[in-house]
């Protein structure tokens, strides 16, 4: 490898560092690939067979209109408002606008993986906040 | 390489190891081809992987013994 500007200086050190750095990059790459492969793939709602989805008439409508539900909904709204802007936008685009992760990534100029990661972290944060008393 | 910024590769490395962000960026510049090689997935640069490798280097460069 040619290191512009330093060809004549500290040759052995540069060579030793280059070998060390290449090993480090290789580890980092393996580590990254291991991590992303261990993340379960998300499945869009539209990909789930209809028979596996809960039908609306299976809900207890009284429970949904009760005070408890309204209270939970308000808590959810409060928790949602605590999320950072990027996470809010991703959740809104995904669940309100029903965009696919690829469409969201294109719109927000980020990778699809970022969309998945941000969505997962946002939902985890909401769960954590909602479980707090 | 900006003229006069660093005397030698050794000085860049020493500064990067001691935590200089500027020297670390110089290391990234010098090793850009290697960084690109390890950031490539399916024939394309994966920006997340690239960032991950750069963070990894920033975290562990202090372990290198001159």
N, CA and C atoms of all chains as a GROMACS GRO file, in nm:
protein
  597
    1UNK      N    1   0.084  -0.120   0.000
    1UNK     CA    2   0.000   0.000   0.000
    1UNK      C    3   0.088   0.125   0.000
    2UNK      N    4   0.052   0.221  -0.081
    2UNK     CA    5   0.129   0.346  -0.087
    2UNK      C    6   0.064   0.447   0.005
    3UNK      N    7   0.142   0.499   0.097
    3UNK     CA    8   0.089   0.600   0.187
    3UNK      C    9   0.146   0.734   0.143
    4UNK      N   10   0.068   0.809   0.071
    4UNK     CA   11   0.118   0.933   0.012
    4UNK      C   12   0.169   1.030   0.117
    5UNK      N   13   0.291   1.078   0.091
    5UNK     CA   14   0.347   1.177   0.180
    5UNK      C   15   0.441   1.120   0.285
    6UNK      N   16   0.438   0.988   0.306
    6UNK     CA   17   0.520   0.931   0.414
    6UNK      C   18   0.607   0.814   0.365
    7UNK      N   19   0.625   0.800   0.233
    7UNK     CA   20   0.691   0.681   0.180
    7UNK      C   21   0.829   0.655   0.242
    8UNK      N   22   0.901   0.759   0.274
    8UNK     CA   23   1.040   0.740   0.317
    8UNK      C   24   1.056   0.743   0.468
    9UNK      N   25   0.948   0.748   0.539
    9UNK     CA   26   0.960   0.766   0.684
    9UNK      C   27   0.904   0.647   0.760
   10UNK      N   28   0.978   0.604   0.861
   10UNK     CA   29   0.928   0.503   0.954
   10UNK      C   30   0.875   0.376   0.887
   11UNK      N   31   0.948   0.327   0.791
   11UNK     CA   32   0.903   0.210   0.715
   11UNK      C   33   0.858   0.092   0.800
   12UNK      N   34   0.943   0.042   0.890
   12UNK     CA   35   0.903  -0.077   0.969
   12UNK      C   36   0.781  -0.051   1.055
   13UNK      N   37   0.773   0.067   1.113
   13UNK     CA   38   0.658   0.100   1.198
   13UNK      C   39   0.531   0.102   1.114
   14UNK      N   40   0.541   0.165   0.998
   14UNK     CA   41   0.423   0.174   0.910
   14UNK      C   42   0.378   0.033   0.869
   15UNK      N   43   0.476  -0.051   0.836
   15UNK     CA   44   0.442  -0.188   0.794
   15UNK      C   45   0.375  -0.264   0.909
   16UNK      N   46   0.429  -0.249   1.028
   16UNK     CA   47   0.373  -0.319   1.144
   16UNK      C   48   0.232  -0.268   1.174
   17UNK      N   49   0.215  -0.136   1.166
   17UNK     CA   50   0.083  -0.079   1.194
   17UNK      C   51  -0.018  -0.123   1.086
   18UNK      N   52   0.028  -0.130   0.962
   18UNK     CA   53  -0.062  -0.169   0.853
   18UNK      C   54  -0.116  -0.311   0.876
   19UNK      N   55  -0.025  -0.401   0.916
   19UNK     CA   56  -0.068  -0.539   0.944
   19UNK      C   57  -0.167  -0.540   1.060
   20UNK      N   58  -0.134  -0.465   1.165
   20UNK     CA   59  -0.221  -0.459   1.284
   20UNK      C   60  -0.357  -0.402   1.248
   21UNK      N   61  -0.356  -0.295   1.169
   21UNK     CA   62  -0.482  -0.228   1.134
   21UNK      C   63  -0.568  -0.318   1.046
   22UNK      N   64  -0.504  -0.390   0.956
   22UNK     CA   65  -0.581  -0.479   0.868
   22UNK      C   66  -0.648  -0.589   0.951
   23UNK      N   67  -0.576  -0.639   1.049
   23UNK     CA   68  -0.633  -0.741   1.138
   23UNK      C   69  -0.752  -0.682   1.215
   24UNK      N   70  -0.736  -0.559   1.262
   24UNK     CA   71  -0.842  -0.492   1.337
   24UNK      C   72  -0.966  -0.472   1.249
   25UNK      N   73  -0.944  -0.428   1.125
   25UNK     CA   74  -1.057  -0.407   1.034
   25UNK      C   75  -1.128  -0.539   1.005
   26UNK      N   76  -1.048  -0.644   0.992
   26UNK     CA   77  -1.106  -0.776   0.966
   26UNK      C   78  -1.194  -0.820   1.083
   27UNK      N   79  -1.146  -0.798   1.204
   27UNK     CA   80  -1.225  -0.833   1.324
   27UNK      C   81  -1.352  -0.750   1.330
   28UNK      N   82  -1.337  -0.621   1.303
   28UNK     CA   83  -1.452  -0.532   1.308
   28UNK      C   84  -1.558  -0.578   1.208
   29UNK      N   85  -1.514  -0.615   1.090
   29UNK     CA   86  -1.607  -0.660   0.986
   29UNK      C   87  -1.679  -0.789   1.029
   30UNK      N   88  -1.601  -0.883   1.081
   30UNK     CA   89  -1.661  -1.010   1.126
   30UNK      C   90  -1.761  -0.984   1.239
   31UNK      N   91  -1.721  -0.899   1.330
   31UNK     CA   92  -1.807  -0.864   1.444
   31UNK      C   93  -1.938  -0.803   1.393
   32UNK      N   94  -1.926  -0.710   1.300
   32UNK     CA   95  -2.044  -0.642   1.245
   32UNK      C   96  -2.136  -0.743   1.175
   33UNK      N   97  -2.078  -0.828   1.092
   33UNK     CA   98  -2.160  -0.924   1.018
   33UNK      C   99  -2.228  -1.022   1.113
   34UNK      N  100  -2.156  -1.062   1.217
   34UNK     CA  101  -2.215  -1.152   1.316
   34UNK      C  102  -2.334  -1.085   1.384
   35UNK      N  103  -2.317  -0.957   1.417
   35UNK     CA  104  -2.424  -0.884   1.486
   35UNK      C  105  -2.547  -0.866   1.399
   36UNK      N  106  -2.525  -0.826   1.273
   36UNK     CA  107  -2.644  -0.800   1.190
   36UNK      C  108  -2.714  -0.931   1.152
   37UNK      N  109  -2.638  -1.041   1.146
   37UNK     CA  110  -2.703  -1.169   1.112
   37UNK      C  111  -2.779  -1.227   1.230
   38UNK      N  112  -2.746  -1.181   1.350
   38UNK     CA  113  -2.816  -1.233   1.467
   38UNK      C  114  -2.944  -1.156   1.496
   39UNK      N  115  -2.969  -1.046   1.419
   39UNK     CA  116  -3.093  -0.970   1.437
   39UNK      C  117  -3.204  -1.039   1.357
   40UNK      N  118  -3.312  -1.078   1.422
   40UNK     CA  119  -3.419  -1.143   1.348
   40UNK      C  120  -3.476  -1.050   1.240
   41UNK      N  121  -3.511  -1.111   1.128
   41UNK     CA  122  -3.566  -1.031   1.020
   41UNK      C  123  -3.708  -0.987   1.056
   42UNK      N  124  -3.739  -0.862   1.025
   42UNK     CA  125  -3.874  -0.811   1.050
   42UNK      C  126  -3.964  -0.853   0.934
   43UNK      N  127  -4.088  -0.873   0.967
   43UNK     CA  128  -4.186  -0.910   0.865
   43UNK      C  129  -4.294  -0.804   0.863
   44UNK      N  130  -4.328  -0.756   0.743
   44UNK     CA  131  -4.433  -0.656   0.731
   44UNK      C  132  -4.569  -0.717   0.763
   45UNK      N  133  -4.660  -0.634   0.814
   45UNK     CA  134  -4.794  -0.683   0.847
   45UNK      C  135  -4.862  -0.746   0.726
   46UNK      N  136  -4.837  -0.683   0.608
   46UNK     CA  137  -4.902  -0.733   0.488
   46UNK      C  138  -4.854  -0.872   0.448
   47UNK      N  139  -4.740  -0.914   0.506
   47UNK     CA  140  -4.685  -1.045   0.472
   47UNK      C  141  -4.739  -1.155   0.563
   48UNK      N  142  -4.810  -1.115   0.670
   48UNK     CA  143  -4.862  -1.215   0.764
   48UNK      C  144  -4.996  -1.266   0.710
   49UNK      N  145  -5.013  -1.398   0.704
   49UNK     CA  146  -5.141  -1.452   0.656
   49UNK      C  147  -5.257  -1.400   0.742
   50UNK      N  148  -5.367  -1.370   0.674
   50UNK     CA  149  -5.479  -1.305   0.741
   50UNK      C  150  -5.533  -1.388   0.858
   51UNK      N  151  -5.529  -1.523   0.841
   51UNK     CA  152  -5.586  -1.608   0.946
   51UNK      C  153  -5.507  -1.601   1.077
   52UNK      N  154  -5.381  -1.555   1.066
   52UNK     CA  155  -5.300  -1.544   1.187
   52UNK      C  156  -5.322  -1.412   1.260
   53UNK      N  157  -5.386  -1.317   1.193
   53UNK     CA  158  -5.411  -1.188   1.256
   53UNK      C  159  -5.538  -1.196   1.341
   54UNK      N  160  -5.540  -1.123   1.449
   54UNK     CA  161  -5.658  -1.123   1.536
   54UNK      C  162  -5.768  -1.044   1.467
   55UNK      N  163  -5.888  -1.104   1.462
   55UNK     CA  164  -5.998  -1.034   1.398
   55UNK      C  165  -6.054  -0.929   1.494
   56UNK      N  166  -6.110  -0.823   1.434
   56UNK     CA  167  -6.158  -0.713   1.517
   56UNK      C  168  -6.267  -0.758   1.614
   57UNK      N  169  -6.350  -0.857   1.570
   57UNK     CA  170  -6.461  -0.898   1.656
   57UNK      C  171  -6.414  -0.986   1.772
   58UNK      N  172  -6.284  -1.016   1.774
   58UNK     CA  173  -6.231  -1.093   1.887
   58UNK      C  174  -6.195  -1.002   2.005
   59UNK      N  175  -6.194  -0.870   1.979
   59UNK     CA  176  -6.164  -0.777   2.088
   59UNK      C  177  -6.286  -0.759   2.177
   60UNK      N  178  -6.260  -0.732   2.302
   60UNK     CA  179  -6.368  -0.694   2.392
   60UNK      C  180  -6.388  -0.544   2.378
   61UNK      N  181  -6.495  -0.506   2.311
   61UNK     CA  182  -6.515  -0.364   2.280
   61UNK      C  183  -6.531  -0.280   2.406
   62UNK      N  184  -6.588  -0.340   2.510
   62UNK     CA  185  -6.606  -0.263   2.634
   62UNK      C  186  -6.472  -0.223   2.695
   63UNK      N  187  -6.379  -0.317   2.688
   63UNK     CA  188  -6.246  -0.288   2.740
   63UNK      C  189  -6.179  -0.175   2.662
   64UNK      N  190  -6.202  -0.176   2.533
   64UNK     CA  191  -6.135  -0.076   2.450
   64UNK      C  192  -6.189   0.064   2.476
   65UNK      N  193  -6.313   0.074   2.518
   65UNK     CA  194  -6.370   0.206   2.539
   65UNK      C  195  -6.363   0.248   2.686
   66UNK      N  196  -6.307   0.162   2.770
   66UNK     CA  197  -6.302   0.193   2.912
   66UNK      C  198  -6.198   0.297   2.948
   67UNK      N  199  -6.201   0.338   3.073
   67UNK     CA  200  -6.106   0.439   3.118
   67UNK      C  201  -5.962   0.390   3.109
   68UNK      N  202  -5.945   0.260   3.142
   68UNK     CA  203  -5.810   0.203   3.139
   68UNK      C  204  -5.746   0.217   3.003
   69UNK      N  205  -5.825   0.191   2.900
   69UNK     CA  206  -5.770   0.202   2.765
   69UNK      C  207  -5.730   0.346   2.735
   70UNK      N  208  -5.816   0.439   2.770
   70UNK     CA  209  -5.787   0.580   2.743
   70UNK      C  210  -5.660   0.623   2.817
   71UNK      N  211  -5.647   0.572   2.940
   71UNK     CA  212  -5.530   0.606   3.020
   71UNK      C  213  -5.403   0.552   2.954
   72UNK      N  214  -5.412   0.425   2.907
   72UNK     CA  215  -5.296   0.365   2.841
   72UNK      C  216  -5.262   0.442   2.713
   73UNK      N  217  -5.366   0.484   2.641
   73UNK     CA  218  -5.344   0.555   2.517
   73UNK      C  219  -5.274   0.688   2.544
   74UNK      N  220  -5.315   0.753   2.651
   74UNK     CA  221  -5.252   0.881   2.685
   74UNK      C  222  -5.106   0.860   2.725
   75UNK      N  223  -5.083   0.753   2.800
   75UNK     CA  224  -4.945   0.723   2.841
   75UNK      C  225  -4.860   0.693   2.718
   76UNK      N  226  -4.920   0.623   2.622
   76UNK     CA  227  -4.846   0.591   2.499
   76UNK      C  228  -4.812   0.720   2.424
   77UNK      N  229  -4.909   0.810   2.418
   77UNK     CA  230  -4.885   0.938   2.349
   77UNK      C  231  -4.773   1.016   2.417
   78UNK      N  232  -4.774   1.011   2.550
   78UNK     CA  233  -4.668   1.083   2.625
   78UNK      C  234  -4.532   1.019   2.600
   79UNK      N  235  -4.531   0.885   2.600
   79UNK     CA  236  -4.405   0.814   2.577
   79UNK      C  237  -4.355   0.843   2.435
   80UNK      N  238  -4.449   0.843   2.341
   80UNK     CA  239  -4.412   0.870   2.201
   80UNK      C  240  -4.349   1.009   2.188
   81UNK      N  241  -4.405   1.104   2.261
   81UNK     CA  242  -4.354   1.242   2.250
   81UNK      C  243  -4.212   1.254   2.304
   82UNK      N  244  -4.170   1.156   2.386
   82UNK     CA  245  -4.033   1.159   2.441
   82UNK      C  246  -3.930   1.107   2.342
   83UNK      N  247  -3.976   1.039   2.237
   83UNK     CA  248  -3.881   0.980   2.141
   83UNK      C  249  -3.808   1.089   2.062
   84UNK      N  250  -3.684   1.061   2.021
   84UNK     CA  251  -3.613   1.155   1.933
   84UNK      C  252  -3.687   1.165   1.798
   85UNK      N  253  -3.665   1.277   1.731
   85UNK     CA  254  -3.737   1.307   1.607
   85UNK      C  255  -3.725   1.196   1.503
   86UNK      N  256  -3.603   1.144   1.484
   86UNK     CA  257  -3.580   1.042   1.381
   86UNK      C  258  -3.666   0.917   1.408
   87UNK      N  259  -3.670   0.876   1.535
   87UNK     CA  260  -3.747   0.757   1.569
   87UNK      C  261  -3.896   0.782   1.550
   88UNK      N  262  -3.941   0.903   1.587
   88UNK     CA  263  -4.083   0.937   1.568
   88UNK      C  264  -4.119   0.931   1.419
   89UNK      N  265  -4.031   0.988   1.338
   89UNK     CA  266  -4.061   0.992   1.194
   89UNK      C  267  -4.069   0.851   1.137
   90UNK      N  268  -3.975   0.764   1.180
   90UNK     CA  269  -3.975   0.628   1.128
   90UNK      C  270  -4.102   0.554   1.171
   91UNK      N  271  -4.142   0.568   1.297
   91UNK     CA  272  -4.264   0.501   1.342
   91UNK      C  273  -4.386   0.554   1.268
   92UNK      N  274  -4.391   0.686   1.250
   92UNK     CA  275  -4.506   0.746   1.181
   92UNK      C  276  -4.513   0.700   1.036
   93UNK      N  277  -4.399   0.700   0.969
   93UNK     CA  278  -4.397   0.658   0.828
   93UNK      C  279  -4.434   0.511   0.816
   94UNK      N  280  -4.389   0.431   0.914
   94UNK     CA  281  -4.412   0.288   0.906
   94UNK      C  282  -4.556   0.251   0.942
   95UNK      N  283  -4.607   0.307   1.052
   95UNK     CA  284  -4.737   0.261   1.102
   95UNK      C  285  -4.854   0.351   1.062
   96UNK      N  286  -4.827   0.475   1.033
   96UNK     CA  287  -4.935   0.565   0.991
   96UNK      C  288  -4.942   0.571   0.839
   97UNK      N  289  -4.827   0.602   0.777
   97UNK     CA  290  -4.826   0.612   0.630
   97UNK      C  291  -4.811   0.477   0.562
   98UNK      N  292  -4.784   0.372   0.643
   98UNK     CA  293  -4.776   0.235   0.591
   98UNK      C  294  -4.668   0.221   0.482
   99UNK      N  295  -4.557   0.293   0.497
   99UNK     CA  296  -4.449   0.280   0.399
   99UNK      C  297  -4.363   0.158   0.436
  100UNK      N  298  -4.300   0.101   0.335
  100UNK     CA  299  -4.210  -0.012   0.360
  100UNK      C  300  -4.077   0.043   0.412
  101UNK      N  301  -3.998  -0.041   0.479
  101UNK     CA  302  -3.867   0.005   0.526
  101UNK      C  303  -3.781   0.063   0.413
  102UNK      N  304  -3.790   0.003   0.294
  102UNK     CA  305  -3.710   0.054   0.181
  102UNK      C  306  -3.756   0.196   0.142
  103UNK      N  307  -3.887   0.216   0.142
  103UNK     CA  308  -3.940   0.349   0.108
  103UNK      C  309  -3.901   0.453   0.214
  104UNK      N  310  -3.905   0.410   0.339
  104UNK     CA  311  -3.867   0.501   0.449
  104UNK      C  312  -3.719   0.536   0.438
  105UNK      N  313  -3.636   0.434   0.409
  105UNK     CA  314  -3.492   0.457   0.397
  105UNK      C  315  -3.464   0.557   0.286
  106UNK      N  316  -3.536   0.542   0.174
  106UNK     CA  317  -3.515   0.635   0.061
  106UNK      C  318  -3.558   0.776   0.099
  107UNK      N  319  -3.668   0.786   0.172
  107UNK     CA  320  -3.719   0.918   0.208
  107UNK      C  321  -3.630   0.988   0.310
  108UNK      N  322  -3.574   0.911   0.403
  108UNK     CA  323  -3.493   0.971   0.509
  108UNK      C  324  -3.343   0.968   0.477
  109UNK      N  325  -3.310   0.918   0.359
  109UNK     CA  326  -3.169   0.912   0.316
  109UNK      C  327  -3.083   0.835   0.416
  110UNK      N  328  -3.131   0.718   0.454
  110UNK     CA  329  -3.052   0.633   0.543
  110UNK      C  330  -3.066   0.490   0.492
  111UNK      N  331  -2.996   0.396   0.556
  111UNK     CA  332  -3.002   0.258   0.510
  111UNK      C  333  -3.127   0.188   0.567
  112UNK      N  334  -3.164   0.079   0.501
  112UNK     CA  335  -3.280   0.002   0.548
  112UNK      C  336  -3.252  -0.052   0.688
  113UNK      N  337  -3.126  -0.092   0.709
  113UNK     CA  338  -3.089  -0.144   0.841
  113UNK      C  339  -3.110  -0.038   0.949
  114UNK      N  340  -3.079   0.087   0.916
  114UNK     CA  341  -3.100   0.194   1.013
  114UNK      C  342  -3.249   0.205   1.048
  115UNK      N  343  -3.333   0.191   0.946
  115UNK     CA  344  -3.478   0.197   0.969
  115UNK      C  345  -3.520   0.088   1.068
  116UNK      N  346  -3.473  -0.035   1.042
  116UNK     CA  347  -3.507  -0.147   1.132
  116UNK      C  348  -3.454  -0.121   1.273
  117UNK      N  349  -3.327  -0.077   1.279
  117UNK     CA  350  -3.265  -0.054   1.411
  117UNK      C  351  -3.340   0.054   1.488
  118UNK      N  352  -3.370   0.165   1.419
  118UNK     CA  353  -3.437   0.276   1.486
  118UNK      C  354  -3.577   0.235   1.531
  119UNK      N  355  -3.645   0.158   1.446
  119UNK     CA  356  -3.779   0.113   1.482
  119UNK      C  357  -3.773   0.024   1.607
  120UNK      N  358  -3.678  -0.071   1.606
  120UNK     CA  359  -3.666  -0.163   1.720
  120UNK      C  360  -3.635  -0.086   1.848
  121UNK      N  361  -3.542   0.009   1.837
  121UNK     CA  362  -3.503   0.084   1.957
  121UNK      C  363  -3.618   0.171   2.006
  122UNK      N  364  -3.693   0.228   1.911
  122UNK     CA  365  -3.806   0.313   1.949
  122UNK      C  366  -3.911   0.231   2.023
  123UNK      N  367  -3.940   0.112   1.971
  123UNK     CA  368  -4.042   0.028   2.034
  123UNK      C  369  -3.993  -0.020   2.170
  124UNK      N  370  -3.864  -0.053   2.178
  124UNK     CA  371  -3.807  -0.095   2.307
  124UNK      C  372  -3.817   0.018   2.409
  125UNK      N  373  -3.789   0.141   2.364
  125UNK     CA  374  -3.797   0.256   2.454
  125UNK      C  375  -3.941   0.277   2.500
  126UNK      N  376  -4.035   0.265   2.407
  126UNK     CA  377  -4.177   0.283   2.443
  126UNK      C  378  -4.219   0.178   2.545
  127UNK      N  379  -4.178   0.053   2.521
  127UNK     CA  380  -4.213  -0.055   2.615
  127UNK      C  381  -4.157  -0.025   2.754
  128UNK      N  382  -4.031   0.021   2.755
  128UNK     CA  383  -3.965   0.047   2.883
  128UNK      C  384  -4.039   0.159   2.958
  129UNK      N  385  -4.069   0.266   2.886
  129UNK     CA  386  -4.136   0.380   2.950
  129UNK      C  387  -4.276   0.341   2.997
  130UNK      N  388  -4.343   0.260   2.916
  130UNK     CA  389  -4.480   0.222   2.953
  130UNK      C  390  -4.482   0.125   3.070
  131UNK      N  391  -4.372   0.051   3.088
  131UNK     CA  392  -4.369  -0.043   3.200
  131UNK      C  393  -4.332   0.027   3.330
  132UNK      N  394  -4.283   0.152   3.318
  132UNK     CA  395  -4.250   0.228   3.440
  132UNK      C  396  -4.379   0.279   3.502
  133UNK      N  397  -4.381   0.281   3.634
  133UNK     CA  398  -4.504   0.328   3.701
  133UNK      C  399  -4.504   0.479   3.710
  134UNK      N  400  -0.177   1.482   0.162
  134UNK     CA  401  -0.117   1.518   0.293
  134UNK      C  402  -0.090   1.667   0.298
  135UNK      N  403  -0.155   1.740   0.385
  135UNK     CA  404  -0.130   1.884   0.395
  135UNK      C  405   0.014   1.908   0.439
  136UNK      N  406   0.085   1.996   0.365
  136UNK     CA  407   0.226   2.018   0.392
  136UNK      C  408   0.246   2.074   0.533
  137UNK      N  409   0.341   2.013   0.605
  137UNK     CA  410   0.379   2.065   0.737
  137UNK      C  411   0.287   2.028   0.850
  138UNK      N  412   0.184   1.955   0.824
  138UNK     CA  413   0.090   1.922   0.931
  138UNK      C  414   0.150   1.821   1.028
  139UNK      N  415   0.213   1.718   0.972
  139UNK     CA  416   0.282   1.618   1.055
  139UNK      C  417   0.420   1.593   0.995
  140UNK      N  418   0.518   1.570   1.083
  140UNK     CA  419   0.654   1.548   1.036
  140UNK      C  420   0.670   1.410   0.972
  141UNK      N  421   0.603   1.315   1.028
  141UNK     CA  422   0.624   1.178   0.984
  141UNK      C  423   0.501   1.093   1.015
  142UNK      N  424   0.503   0.973   0.959
  142UNK     CA  425   0.395   0.880   0.988
  142UNK      C  426   0.392   0.849   1.138
  143UNK      N  427   0.510   0.839   1.195
  143UNK     CA  428   0.520   0.810   1.340
  143UNK      C  429   0.447   0.916   1.422
  144UNK      N  430   0.465   1.044   1.383
  144UNK     CA  431   0.400   1.150   1.461
  144UNK      C  432   0.248   1.146   1.446
  145UNK      N  433   0.202   1.111   1.325
  145UNK     CA  434   0.056   1.096   1.305
  145UNK      C  435   0.004   0.986   1.396
  146UNK      N  436   0.076   0.876   1.394
  146UNK     CA  437   0.032   0.759   1.471
  146UNK      C  438   0.035   0.788   1.620
  147UNK      N  439   0.140   0.852   1.666
  147UNK     CA  440   0.151   0.885   1.808
  147UNK      C  441   0.036   0.973   1.853
  148UNK      N  442   0.002   1.070   1.768
  148UNK     CA  443  -0.107   1.163   1.804
  148UNK      C  444  -0.242   1.091   1.800
  149UNK      N  445  -0.258   1.005   1.699
  149UNK     CA  446  -0.384   0.930   1.691
  149UNK      C  447  -0.401   0.841   1.814
  150UNK      N  448  -0.291   0.778   1.855
  150UNK     CA  449  -0.296   0.689   1.972
  150UNK      C  450  -0.328   0.769   2.099
  151UNK      N  451  -0.275   0.892   2.102
  151UNK     CA  452  -0.300   0.973   2.223
  151UNK      C  453  -0.435   1.043   2.220
  152UNK      N  454  -0.514   1.018   2.114
  152UNK     CA  455  -0.651   1.067   2.114
  152UNK      C  456  -0.682   1.184   2.023
  153UNK      N  457  -0.586   1.221   1.938
  153UNK     CA  458  -0.612   1.334   1.848
  153UNK      C  459  -0.709   1.293   1.737
  154UNK      N  460  -0.821   1.363   1.730
  154UNK     CA  461  -0.922   1.335   1.627
  154UNK      C  462  -0.866   1.366   1.488
  155UNK      N  463  -0.790   1.474   1.482
  155UNK     CA  464  -0.734   1.515   1.353
  155UNK      C  465  -0.637   1.409   1.299
  156UNK      N  466  -0.552   1.358   1.388
  156UNK     CA  467  -0.457   1.254   1.346
  156UNK      C  468  -0.530   1.126   1.308
  157UNK      N  469  -0.636   1.096   1.379
  157UNK     CA  470  -0.715   0.977   1.346
  157UNK      C  471  -0.776   0.990   1.207
  158UNK      N  472  -0.825   1.110   1.177
  158UNK     CA  473  -0.881   1.132   1.043
  158UNK      C  474  -0.773   1.118   0.936
  159UNK      N  475  -0.651   1.156   0.970
  159UNK     CA  476  -0.540   1.139   0.877
  159UNK      C  477  -0.512   0.990   0.855
  160UNK      N  478  -0.521   0.911   0.962
  160UNK     CA  479  -0.504   0.765   0.950
  160UNK      C  480  -0.612   0.709   0.856
  161UNK      N  481  -0.735   0.755   0.877
  161UNK     CA  482  -0.845   0.708   0.790
  161UNK      C  483  -0.817   0.746   0.645
  162UNK      N  484  -0.763   0.866   0.626
  162UNK     CA  485  -0.735   0.911   0.489
  162UNK      C  486  -0.625   0.825   0.427
  163UNK      N  487  -0.522   0.799   0.505
  163UNK     CA  488  -0.409   0.720   0.454
  163UNK      C  489  -0.451   0.577   0.421
  164UNK      N  490  -0.541   0.525   0.503
  164UNK     CA  491  -0.581   0.385   0.485
  164UNK      C  492  -0.718   0.372   0.419
  165UNK      N  493  -0.757   0.473   0.344
  165UNK     CA  494  -0.887   0.473   0.277
  165UNK      C  495  -0.908   0.349   0.188
  166UNK      N  496  -0.808   0.309   0.108
  166UNK     CA  497  -0.830   0.190   0.024
  166UNK      C  498  -0.860   0.065   0.107
  167UNK      N  499  -0.790   0.048   0.218
  167UNK     CA  500  -0.813  -0.069   0.304
  167UNK      C  501  -0.951  -0.059   0.370
  168UNK      N  502  -0.984   0.062   0.411
  168UNK     CA  503  -1.114   0.086   0.474
  168UNK      C  504  -1.226   0.053   0.375
  169UNK      N  505  -1.205   0.094   0.250
  169UNK     CA  506  -1.305   0.067   0.147
  169UNK      C  507  -1.318  -0.084   0.123
  170UNK      N  508  -1.204  -0.151   0.122
  170UNK     CA  509  -1.205  -0.297   0.098
  170UNK      C  510  -1.286  -0.368   0.206
  171UNK      N  511  -1.264  -0.332   0.331
  171UNK     CA  512  -1.334  -0.403   0.439
  171UNK      C  513  -1.477  -0.352   0.460
  172UNK      N  514  -1.512  -0.239   0.398
  172UNK     CA  515  -1.649  -0.186   0.411
  172UNK      C  516  -1.738  -0.232   0.298
  173UNK      N  517  -1.685  -0.314   0.209
  173UNK     CA  518  -1.761  -0.355   0.092
  173UNK      C  519  -1.842  -0.481   0.121
  174UNK      N  520  -1.970  -0.471   0.090
  174UNK     CA  521  -2.060  -0.587   0.101
  174UNK      C  522  -2.136  -0.600  -0.030
  175UNK      N  523  -2.135  -0.718  -0.087
  175UNK     CA  524  -2.202  -0.742  -0.215
  175UNK      C  525  -2.160  -0.641  -0.321
  176UNK      N  526  -2.032  -0.611  -0.324
  176UNK     CA  527  -1.978  -0.523  -0.428
  176UNK      C  528  -2.002  -0.375  -0.406
  177UNK      N  529  -2.063  -0.340  -0.293
  177UNK     CA  530  -2.090  -0.198  -0.268
  177UNK      C  531  -2.043  -0.160  -0.128
  178UNK      N  532  -2.007  -0.032  -0.113
  178UNK     CA  533  -1.968   0.016   0.019
  178UNK      C  534  -2.092   0.018   0.108
  179UNK      N  535  -2.083  -0.046   0.221
  179UNK     CA  536  -2.192  -0.043   0.319
  179UNK      C  537  -2.154   0.064   0.422
  180UNK      N  538  -2.231   0.172   0.421
  180UNK     CA  539  -2.196   0.287   0.505
  180UNK      C  540  -2.202   0.254   0.654
  181UNK      N  541  -2.295   0.168   0.692
  181UNK     CA  542  -2.305   0.129   0.833
  181UNK      C  543  -2.181   0.050   0.875
  182UNK      N  544  -2.140  -0.041   0.787
  182UNK     CA  545  -2.019  -0.121   0.816
  182UNK      C  546  -1.897  -0.030   0.822
  183UNK      N  547  -1.890   0.063   0.730
  183UNK     CA  548  -1.777   0.158   0.728
  183UNK      C  549  -1.770   0.236   0.860
  184UNK      N  550  -1.884   0.286   0.903
  184UNK     CA  551  -1.889   0.360   1.030
  184UNK      C  552  -1.848   0.270   1.146
  185UNK      N  553  -1.895   0.147   1.141
  185UNK     CA  554  -1.865   0.051   1.248
  185UNK      C  555  -1.714   0.028   1.256
  186UNK      N  556  -1.650   0.009   1.140
  186UNK     CA  557  -1.505  -0.015   1.138
  186UNK      C  558  -1.431   0.108   1.189
  187UNK      N  559  -1.476   0.225   1.148
  187UNK     CA  560  -1.408   0.349   1.192
  187UNK      C  561  -1.420   0.367   1.344
  188UNK      N  562  -1.537   0.336   1.396
  188UNK     CA  563  -1.556   0.346   1.541
  188UNK      C  564  -1.467   0.245   1.612
  189UNK      N  565  -1.459   0.126   1.554
  189UNK     CA  566  -1.374   0.020   1.609
  189UNK      C  567  -1.228   0.066   1.615
  190UNK      N  568  -1.183   0.127   1.507
  190UNK     CA  569  -1.044   0.176   1.502
  190UNK      C  570  -1.024   0.285   1.607
  191UNK      N  571  -1.118   0.378   1.611
  191UNK     CA  572  -1.107   0.488   1.709
  191UNK      C  573  -1.101   0.434   1.852
  192UNK      N  574  -1.174   0.324   1.874
  192UNK     CA  575  -1.181   0.267   2.009
  192UNK      C  576  -1.052   0.193   2.045
  193UNK      N  577  -0.994   0.123   1.946
  193UNK     CA  578  -0.883   0.033   1.979
  193UNK      C  579  -0.746   0.084   1.937
  194UNK      N  580  -0.737   0.198   1.869
  194UNK     CA  581  -0.605   0.240   1.821
  194UNK      C  582  -0.509   0.267   1.937
  195UNK      N  583  -0.564   0.301   2.051
  195UNK     CA  584  -0.477   0.329   2.167
  195UNK      C  585  -0.406   0.202   2.216
  196UNK      N  586  -0.453   0.086   2.170
  196UNK     CA  587  -0.391  -0.042   2.212
  196UNK      C  588  -0.265  -0.072   2.132
  197UNK      N  589  -0.246  -0.002   2.022
  197UNK     CA  590  -0.128  -0.031   1.939
  197UNK      C  591  -0.002   0.021   2.011
  198UNK      N  592   0.098  -0.067   2.018
  198UNK     CA  593   0.222  -0.031   2.086
  198UNK      C  594   0.326   0.008   1.983
  199UNK      N  595   0.374   0.130   1.990
  199UNK     CA  596   0.475   0.176   1.894
  199UNK      C  597   0.612   0.118   1.930
   0.00000   0.00000   0.00000
